[in-house]
Amino acid sequence: MTDISVDVEVLLRTRKFDVVRKFEPKGGGKSVTREIVIHPGAVVILPILDDKHIVMIRNTRVAAGQELWELPAGTLEPKETPLETARRELEEETGYKAEQFTSLGNFFTSPGVMNEVMHVFVATNLIKGEGHLDEGEKIQVEIVEIARVRQMLINLELRDGKTIATLGLYFLGASKIG
């Protein structure tokens, strides 16, 4: 990706992301100012337990102020590939390991305000183990029938964007997986 900005001012540095102000040339000696979240990227995993069930989580989200149905996901650590992150996050949040990961591609989560790219994986041939939640995480693992998940998607019961996008990709192209 080519950076077309003339100047960047760091407004905030956090453990997981930075907020910057970019000044981009507009023409005629003028510039446009944009505040952008610079994010290392993340993964979302669709763990398929068998031909009728997937593993989901119910995650208490402070920013949303409520518990959400989600697929396991997490932020890339420095020097970690998306696949390594997917393996780590699946085990940490659900306790499952997968023998196979298949990429469904990636997408920008919110390109109007951030550069985060979400890498999407389907995990199969799952082996149950123990999870290792990060401090402060409130996650409940749920085994859900795929037909029920499809209804949750249709009925707008799911509110998490990465989960909605991943399930949409999967249900639209599931015949290409595995």
C-alpha positions in Angstrom: 0.0 0.0 0.0 1.4 3.4 -1.0 1.2 6.1 1.7 0.1 9.3 -0.1 0.1 11.4 3.1 2.2 14.5 3.4 2.4 14.5 7.1 1.3 12.3 10.1 0.8 13.3 13.7 0.5 10.6 16.3 -2.5 11.4 18.6 -2.6 8.3 20.8 -0.5 5.1 21.2 -2.2 2.1 22.9 -1.3 -1.5 23.5 -3.1 -2.6 20.3 -3.4 0.4 18.0 -2.4 4.0 17.3 -4.6 6.9 16.4 -3.0 9.3 13.9 -3.9 12.5 12.1 -3.0 12.4 8.4 -2.7 15.5 6.2 -3.1 14.6 2.6 -2.7 16.9 -0.4 -5.9 18.0 -2.0 -4.5 20.2 -4.7 -4.0 23.9 -5.0 -1.7 23.9 -2.0 -4.5 22.7 0.3 -4.7 19.5 2.3 -7.4 17.3 3.8 -7.1 16.2 7.5 -8.1 12.7 8.5 -7.9 10.9 11.9 -7.2 7.2 11.4 -6.8 4.2 13.6 -3.6 2.3 12.6 -4.2 -1.4 13.5 -1.9 -4.4 13.0 -4.8 -6.6 11.6 -6.8 -9.4 13.1 -8.3 -12.8 12.4 -11.7 -14.3 12.8 -12.2 -18.1 12.8 -15.2 -20.2 11.9 -14.7 -23.4 13.9 -16.7 -26.3 12.3 -17.2 -29.1 14.8 -19.0 -31.4 12.5 -21.5 -31.3 9.5 -24.2 -29.9 11.8 -22.4 -27.8 14.5 -20.1 -24.9 14.8 -18.3 -23.4 17.9 -19.4 -19.9 18.8 -18.7 -17.7 21.8 -20.9 -15.3 23.8 -18.5 -12.5 24.6 -19.2 -9.6 27.0 -18.1 -6.5 25.1 -17.4 -3.4 27.2 -17.5 -1.0 24.2 -20.9 -2.4 23.1 -22.2 -2.6 26.7 -23.6 -6.0 26.2 -22.9 -9.7 25.5 -22.7 -10.6 21.8 -22.7 -13.9 19.9 -19.4 -14.0 18.0 -17.0 -16.2 16.3 -13.5 -16.4 18.0 -11.2 -13.7 16.8 -8.2 -11.7 17.8 -5.5 -9.2 17.0 -2.2 -10.1 15.3 0.8 -10.0 17.6 4.1 -8.5 16.3 5.9 -11.0 13.9 2.8 -13.3 14.0 1.3 -14.5 10.7 -2.5 -14.5 10.4 -2.5 -18.3 10.5 -0.5 -18.3 13.7 -2.9 -15.8 15.2 -5.9 -17.9 14.2 -4.4 -21.0 15.8 -3.6 -19.1 19.0 -6.9 -17.3 19.3 -9.0 -20.4 18.6 -7.3 -22.3 21.4 -7.3 -19.3 23.8 -11.0 -18.5 23.4 -12.6 -21.9 22.8 -10.1 -24.5 24.0 -10.2 -26.2 20.6 -7.3 -26.9 18.3 -7.8 -27.5 14.6 -6.0 -29.9 12.3 -6.9 -27.8 9.3 -7.4 -24.1 8.6 -8.7 -22.8 5.3 -8.5 -19.2 4.3 -11.7 -17.5 3.1 -9.8 -14.3 2.3 -9.8 -11.0 4.1 -11.7 -7.6 4.4 -11.3 -4.2 5.8 -13.4 -3.9 9.0 -14.1 -0.2 8.8 -12.1 1.6 6.1 -13.6 5.0 6.7 -11.7 5.3 10.0 -9.2 2.5 10.3 -6.8 0.3 8.3 -7.6 -3.0 10.1 -7.6 -6.0 7.8 -9.6 -9.0 9.1 -8.3 -12.4 7.9 -11.0 -15.1 7.7 -10.3 -18.8 8.4 -12.5 -21.9 8.6 -11.1 -24.3 11.2 -11.9 -28.1 10.8 -11.0 -31.4 12.4 -11.3 -29.8 15.9 -9.8 -31.3 19.0 -11.1 -30.3 22.4 -8.6 -28.9 24.9 -8.6 -26.1 27.4 -9.0 -22.4 26.8 -6.7 -19.7 28.1 -8.7 -16.4 28.3 -6.9 -13.1 28.5 -7.3 -11.2 31.7 -10.7 -9.5 31.8 -12.2 -11.6 29.0 -15.7 -12.9 29.7 -16.4 -15.6 27.1 -18.7 -18.5 27.1 -18.2 -21.3 24.5 -21.3 -22.5 22.8 -21.9 -25.4 20.4 -24.6 -24.2 18.0 -26.4 -26.0 15.2 -25.5 -24.6 11.8 -29.2 -24.3 10.9 -29.7 -22.2 14.1 -26.7 -20.0 13.2 -28.2 -19.4 9.7 -31.5 -18.4 11.3 -29.7 -16.1 13.8 -28.0 -14.4 10.8 -31.3 -14.1 8.8 -33.2 -12.8 11.9 -30.6 -10.2 12.6 -29.9 -11.7 16.1 -26.1 -11.4 15.4 -24.7 -7.9 16.0 -21.0 -8.4 15.6 -19.8 -7.3 12.1 -16.9 -9.7 11.7 -19.2 -12.6 12.6 -21.9 -11.5 10.2 -19.3 -11.0 7.4 -17.6 -14.4 8.0 -20.9 -16.3 8.1 -22.1 -14.5 5.0 -18.9 -15.5 3.2 -19.2 -19.1 4.4 -22.9 -19.6 3.7 -22.6 -18.0 0.2 -19.6 -20.2 -0.7 -19.7 -23.1 1.6 -19.7 -25.6 -1.3 -16.1 -24.4 -2.1 -14.8 -25.2 1.4 -13.3 -28.6 2.3 
